[in-house]
Amino acid sequence: TDLLPTPLITTAVSTILPTPITTAAALPESAATLPLAILPTAVSTATGVAAPTNEIAVPSTSPGATAVSPAVTPDLTVASLAVTVRRAEPGEPVALTGTDFPAQTTVGIGIGPVDAPYEIIANAQTGENGRFTTEVAVPNEAEPGEEWVFVADVDSATVQTEPISITGAEEPVVDGDVVAEGENGRVEQATIYLIALQDAAEGGPLLDCHASTVPVNIDIEPTITPLTDALKRLLSLDQQYYGESGFYNPLYQSDLTLQDVVIEDQTATIYLSGDLQLNSVCDGAWVQGQVENTARQYTAVDSVFILLNGLPLDLQLDGRV
């Protein structure tokens, strides 16, 4: 006590005491009520404690959640959509065949004028082989003289048909030379072709399997489209052997419809739809011979191209499509 005066001891002790800590209750109101989310949080690192951060952590995906992948546009490079006609009237149903689409897939079917927006008006379902067939009517608002296309749409990837011409109901199409001309220039007779087995034909064209086609004259209702009527009569025959002639009809089991006949540059394109049933390996060539020779009876036709459900008949018979 002799060394330091009492007042000095008091002062020294006071200067080394820690600064009093202010509690939250003593803070200004604005600081005491700050949201917890913006208070700095220390972030642990591999080497220690990093500087505080004000970022709010984003919660991780719950274990049961499923991530949504963006839609992938399918590749339709090899897909095709075929139409069975070259012309149609408003309201007329048209058969379509799609090939090489993704398997087991819903395909939207649209239609619209060439180079204009199209409207999806139906759906079709592909099989395991990526094929489908369907029938869609031409909209009633289509105008004669316009050209329209059908469109197949899969997740915004599209394939379209060749254009078809819209015709009026009253617009006739002359599809061959006039023969056996009756009243008012209409034709009352035509010829269909059947098969003479074992080459028993009377000068008819020789086909595969030692058989020939033979002409059979038929009466038809007066018409300006004799080829169309002759083909319709041929396709309607359900007898295996025709009348008393004994000529064979390989089409007797089939259910085929003539959709259209178009003759351009002396080539007749014949559009068929339906189910072709063959009784033997020879029937395919015989059916082709029947249809082709029925068309070639007219001098306006030099060559014949047959489409069945939008695909070439010869390729289908060969198993190439």
Backbone torsions as a table, in degrees:
resi	resn	phi	psi	omega
1	THR	NA	-18.4	-179.8
2	ASP	-75.9	-21.1	-172.8
3	LEU	-80.8	-41.7	-177.2
4	LEU	-121.6	137.6	175.4
5	PRO	-68.6	150.6	-177.8
6	THR	-56.6	-44.4	-178.7
7	PRO	-60.5	-35.1	-179.5
8	LEU	-67.6	-35.9	178.1
9	ILE	-61.4	-41.7	-179.8
10	THR	-62.2	-43.0	-178.3
11	THR	-66.5	-40.9	-178.5
12	ALA	-64.2	-42.9	179.0
13	VAL	-63.0	-39.5	-178.2
14	SER	-64.9	-34.2	-175.8
15	THR	-76.2	-20.4	-179.2
16	ILE	-97.5	-1.3	176.6
17	LEU	-71.7	141.8	177.9
18	PRO	-64.5	154.4	179.0
19	THR	-66.8	133.3	-179.4
20	PRO	-57.9	139.4	179.5
21	ILE	-89.0	126.0	179.9
22	THR	-83.1	130.4	179.2
23	THR	-83.7	167.5	179.7
24	ALA	-59.1	-32.0	-178.6
25	ALA	-64.4	-26.4	-178.2
26	ALA	-90.4	-7.2	179.6
27	LEU	-70.3	157.8	173.0
28	PRO	-62.2	154.2	-175.9
29	GLU	-56.8	-38.4	-177.5
30	SER	-65.8	-37.1	179.8
31	ALA	-77.3	-37.0	-177.3
32	ALA	-68.1	-23.1	-176.0
33	THR	-107.0	16.4	178.7
34	LEU	-62.1	142.6	178.9
35	PRO	-63.5	143.5	-179.3
36	LEU	-64.0	-30.3	-174.1
37	ALA	-63.2	-24.9	-177.6
38	ILE	-99.8	1.2	176.3
39	LEU	-71.2	139.6	-178.7
40	PRO	-63.0	143.0	-179.6
41	THR	-124.4	130.0	177.9
42	ALA	-71.7	136.5	-179.9
43	VAL	-109.5	121.5	-179.9
44	SER	-72.6	140.4	175.4
45	THR	-126.7	177.5	-179.0
46	ALA	-65.9	-25.0	-175.3
47	THR	-106.5	-1.6	-179.8
48	GLY	151.3	-142.3	-178.0
49	VAL	-108.9	122.6	-178.7
50	ALA	-82.9	178.2	179.3
51	ALA	-65.1	152.5	179.5
52	PRO	-61.1	153.6	176.4
53	THR	-133.2	148.4	177.5
54	ASN	-99.6	4.4	-178.2
55	GLU	-72.0	142.1	178.1
56	ILE	-95.0	128.2	-177.9
57	ALA	-67.1	137.5	177.0
58	VAL	-87.9	127.9	-178.4
59	PRO	-64.2	142.8	178.9
60	SER	-74.8	160.5	178.8
61	THR	-64.4	135.1	179.9
62	SER	-64.6	152.0	-175.4
63	PRO	-56.2	-32.0	-175.7
64	GLY	-87.9	-4.1	-175.6
65	ALA	-76.6	149.9	179.4
66	THR	-113.2	126.2	179.2
67	ALA	-70.6	138.2	-179.5
68	VAL	-95.2	118.6	179.6
69	SER	-86.5	145.1	177.1
70	PRO	-64.9	146.6	-179.7
71	ALA	-64.4	139.0	179.7
72	VAL	-105.7	124.1	178.2
73	THR	-71.5	124.4	-176.9
74	PRO	-69.7	155.4	177.3
75	ASP	-90.6	112.1	-179.6
76	LEU	-108.0	27.6	-176.4
77	THR	-57.2	-41.2	-176.2
78	VAL	-95.3	-4.2	-178.8
79	ALA	-73.8	153.5	178.1
80	SER	-143.6	151.7	177.5
81	LEU	-127.7	118.6	-175.9
82	ALA	-111.9	142.8	178.3
83	VAL	-112.1	147.0	-173.1
84	THR	-90.4	-1.1	-178.6
85	VAL	-134.8	164.3	172.6
86	ARG	-106.4	-13.8	178.8
87	ARG	-150.5	154.7	-179.1
88	ALA	-159.7	156.0	178.0
89	GLU	-92.4	157.4	172.6
90	PRO	-56.4	132.9	-178.9
91	GLY	86.8	-8.1	-177.4
92	GLU	-80.3	131.8	176.5
93	PRO	-71.6	141.5	-178.8
94	VAL	-128.4	132.7	179.9
95	ALA	-85.6	137.7	178.9
96	LEU	-124.8	146.2	176.2
97	THR	-130.3	125.4	176.4
98	GLY	-108.6	140.2	179.0
99	THR	-134.0	150.2	175.6
100	ASP	62.2	35.3	170.6
101	PHE	-90.3	166.4	174.8
102	PRO	-57.3	141.5	-177.7
103	ALA	-68.9	147.5	175.5
104	GLN	50.6	52.7	-176.0
105	THR	-128.2	141.9	174.4
106	THR	-82.1	128.2	-178.4
107	VAL	-115.0	124.5	174.0
108	GLY	-79.0	135.0	179.7
109	ILE	-108.8	119.7	179.5
110	GLY	-119.0	167.6	177.1
111	ILE	-150.8	147.4	178.2
112	GLY	-174.5	168.0	176.7
113	PRO	-62.2	154.9	178.0
114	VAL	-57.4	136.1	177.4
115	ASP	60.9	30.4	177.4
116	ALA	-134.3	161.5	178.0
117	PRO	-59.4	148.3	178.7
118	TYR	-113.1	160.2	-179.8
119	GLU	-119.1	129.6	176.2
120	ILE	-72.5	120.3	-176.6
121	ILE	-119.9	-4.2	-179.4
122	ALA	-161.0	168.6	175.6
123	ASN	-128.6	150.1	174.7
124	ALA	-132.5	156.1	-179.0
125	GLN	-117.7	126.9	178.3
126	THR	-80.3	155.6	175.9
127	GLY	-92.5	-169.3	179.2
128	GLU	-62.9	-26.5	-179.2
129	ASN	-90.7	5.1	178.5
130	GLY	76.9	14.9	-179.1
131	ARG	-106.4	155.9	171.0
132	PHE	-154.5	154.6	170.8
133	THR	-130.1	143.8	179.7
134	THR	-155.8	170.6	-179.8
135	GLU	-132.1	129.2	-177.1
136	VAL	-132.7	137.5	-179.4
137	ALA	-86.1	142.5	173.2
138	VAL	-66.9	130.3	-179.4
139	PRO	-58.0	146.4	-178.4
140	ASN	-65.5	-22.1	-178.5
141	GLU	-80.4	-5.5	176.5
142	ALA	-64.1	137.1	-175.5
143	GLU	-104.2	138.3	174.8
144	PRO	-53.5	137.7	-178.0
145	GLY	97.4	-17.7	177.9
146	GLU	-81.3	161.4	172.6
147	GLU	-117.1	130.1	-178.0
148	TRP	-122.9	158.7	176.0
149	VAL	-129.7	150.4	170.4
150	PHE	-95.9	146.7	-175.7
151	VAL	-129.9	135.5	171.1
152	ALA	-103.6	127.2	-173.8
153	ASP	-123.2	122.7	174.8
154	VAL	-126.0	104.0	179.6
155	ASP	51.2	46.5	176.2
156	SER	76.0	-2.7	168.9
157	ALA	-87.7	134.5	-170.9
158	THR	-129.9	152.4	171.5
159	VAL	-135.9	139.3	-178.5
160	GLN	-127.4	161.5	179.6
161	THR	-83.5	172.0	166.2
162	GLU	-66.8	150.9	-179.7
163	PRO	-63.6	147.6	170.9
164	ILE	-114.5	149.4	179.6
165	SER	-91.6	134.7	177.2
166	ILE	-87.4	126.4	-178.6
167	THR	-117.0	164.1	174.1
168	GLY	-90.2	155.6	-177.4
169	ALA	-62.7	-26.9	-175.6
170	GLU	-92.3	1.8	-173.2
171	GLU	-85.3	110.0	-179.4
172	PRO	-80.3	155.5	176.1
173	VAL	-127.4	117.6	178.6
174	VAL	-85.3	122.4	-171.9
175	ASP	-117.4	18.2	177.3
176	GLY	-178.7	173.5	175.5
177	ASP	-65.6	148.3	178.1
178	VAL	-79.8	124.2	176.6
179	VAL	-128.8	154.3	-178.8
180	ALA	47.0	50.5	-173.4
181	GLU	-66.9	131.8	179.8
182	GLY	-108.1	-151.7	-177.5
183	GLU	-63.8	139.2	178.4
184	ASN	60.8	29.0	176.4
185	GLY	74.1	12.9	-179.1
186	ARG	-92.7	150.0	-175.9
187	VAL	-93.1	137.7	-176.8
188	GLU	-118.3	-1.7	178.3
189	GLN	-138.1	152.4	176.0
190	ALA	-151.5	176.4	-179.1
191	THR	-127.0	134.4	170.7
192	ILE	-114.8	163.1	-177.9
193	TYR	-119.8	133.8	176.8
194	LEU	-119.8	-175.5	-172.3
195	ILE	-113.6	127.5	171.7
196	ALA	-97.4	114.4	-177.5
197	LEU	-74.9	157.3	179.0
198	GLN	54.7	35.4	175.7
199	ASP	57.1	40.4	-178.3
200	ALA	-90.8	13.8	-175.4
201	ALA	-71.6	155.3	177.6
202	GLU	-96.8	72.3	177.4
203	GLY	81.8	10.2	179.1
204	GLY	-76.6	161.9	179.8
205	PRO	-60.3	135.9	-179.2
206	LEU	-78.8	136.3	178.9
207	LEU	-115.4	-177.3	175.4
208	ASP	-64.5	163.2	174.4
209	CYS	63.1	32.1	174.2
210	HIS	57.4	46.2	177.6
211	ALA	-133.4	164.0	-179.7
212	SER	-136.7	158.1	170.9
213	THR	-90.5	142.8	178.2
214	VAL	-128.4	140.0	-179.6
215	PRO	-79.1	141.9	175.4
216	VAL	-130.8	120.2	179.7
217	ASN	-78.4	139.6	179.6
218	ILE	-133.7	153.4	172.1
219	ASP	-90.0	140.1	178.4
220	ILE	-130.9	162.6	174.7
221	GLU	-64.4	142.7	-179.6
222	PRO	-51.0	128.2	-173.3
223	THR	-152.5	158.6	171.9
224	ILE	-101.1	3.7	179.3
225	THR	-124.5	68.5	-173.8
226	PRO	-64.8	-35.3	179.6
227	LEU	-64.8	-43.1	177.7
228	THR	-58.7	-45.5	-178.1
229	ASP	-68.1	-37.7	178.3
230	ALA	-63.9	-43.5	179.6
231	LEU	-66.3	-39.4	177.8
232	LYS	-62.3	-40.0	178.6
233	ARG	-65.5	-42.7	179.2
234	LEU	-60.5	-45.8	-177.7
235	LEU	-69.7	-21.6	-177.8
236	SER	-83.7	-12.1	-177.8
237	LEU	-68.2	125.7	178.5
238	ASP	-114.0	12.3	177.1
239	GLN	-90.6	137.9	177.0
240	GLN	-70.1	-36.4	177.9
241	TYR	-125.8	130.4	-169.6
242	TYR	-83.0	114.9	173.8
243	GLY	50.1	-142.4	-179.6
244	GLU	-86.1	-7.2	-177.3
245	SER	-70.7	-29.4	-177.0
246	GLY	78.5	5.2	178.8
247	PHE	-68.5	141.4	-174.6
248	TYR	-85.4	141.3	178.1
249	ASN	-119.4	97.9	-177.8
250	PRO	-68.8	-6.4	179.3
251	LEU	-90.0	3.1	-168.4
252	TYR	-63.6	-25.5	-179.2
253	GLN	-95.5	-7.7	-172.6
254	SER	-86.2	156.8	176.1
255	ASP	-123.5	85.7	-174.7
256	LEU	-116.5	147.1	178.1
257	THR	-124.2	135.1	174.7
258	LEU	-81.6	115.6	-179.6
259	GLN	-88.5	-35.9	-175.7
260	ASP	-169.5	156.2	171.1
261	VAL	-133.9	124.8	179.6
262	VAL	-126.8	127.6	178.0
263	ILE	-113.8	117.8	177.8
264	GLU	-137.0	130.5	179.0
265	ASP	52.0	41.2	176.8
266	GLN	64.2	19.2	172.0
267	THR	-112.2	123.6	177.4
268	ALA	-94.0	120.3	173.6
269	THR	-101.2	120.0	-174.9
270	ILE	-109.8	120.5	-176.8
271	TYR	-102.3	115.7	178.5
272	LEU	-115.5	152.2	172.0
273	SER	-138.3	158.4	178.0
274	GLY	121.3	-155.6	-172.1
275	ASP	-115.3	118.7	177.8
276	LEU	-97.7	118.1	179.1
277	GLN	-111.9	123.7	-178.4
278	LEU	-110.4	139.2	-175.7
279	ASN	-91.8	-19.2	-178.8
280	SER	-155.5	172.2	179.8
281	VAL	-67.7	-18.3	-179.7
282	CYS	-85.7	-20.8	-172.4
283	ASP	-60.7	-34.4	-178.0
284	GLY	-59.2	-49.2	178.8
285	ALA	-64.4	-35.0	-179.6
286	TRP	-68.9	-40.2	177.3
287	VAL	-61.6	-45.9	177.0
288	GLN	-57.3	-44.0	179.6
289	GLY	-62.3	-40.9	178.1
290	GLN	-58.7	-52.4	-174.7
291	VAL	-67.9	-45.6	-177.4
292	GLU	-63.5	-44.4	-178.4
293	ASN	-71.9	-29.9	174.0
294	THR	-62.8	-37.3	178.6
295	ALA	-74.5	-35.4	-175.2
296	ARG	-76.5	-1.7	176.8
297	GLN	-65.7	-16.7	-179.3
298	TYR	-101.7	135.3	-177.2
299	THR	-67.1	-13.7	176.6
300	ALA	-73.5	-8.7	-175.6
301	VAL	-117.7	120.6	173.5
302	ASP	-103.6	-36.8	-178.8
303	SER	-134.2	158.3	-175.1
304	VAL	-131.7	135.3	176.7
305	PHE	-125.2	121.2	-175.0
306	ILE	-109.8	127.4	174.7
307	LEU	-113.1	129.8	175.0
308	LEU	-114.9	118.1	-176.7
309	ASN	53.9	37.7	175.1
310	GLY	85.4	-3.3	-178.0
311	LEU	-119.4	147.9	-179.0
312	PRO	-57.5	130.2	-177.6
313	LEU	-63.5	-41.0	-177.0
314	ASP	-63.8	-36.0	177.8
315	LEU	-68.8	-35.3	177.8
316	GLN	-67.9	-40.8	-179.9
317	LEU	-66.4	-30.7	178.7
318	ASP	-84.3	-4.4	-179.1
319	GLY	75.5	20.3	-178.1
320	ARG	-91.1	-7.6	173.9
321	VAL	-136.8	NA	NA
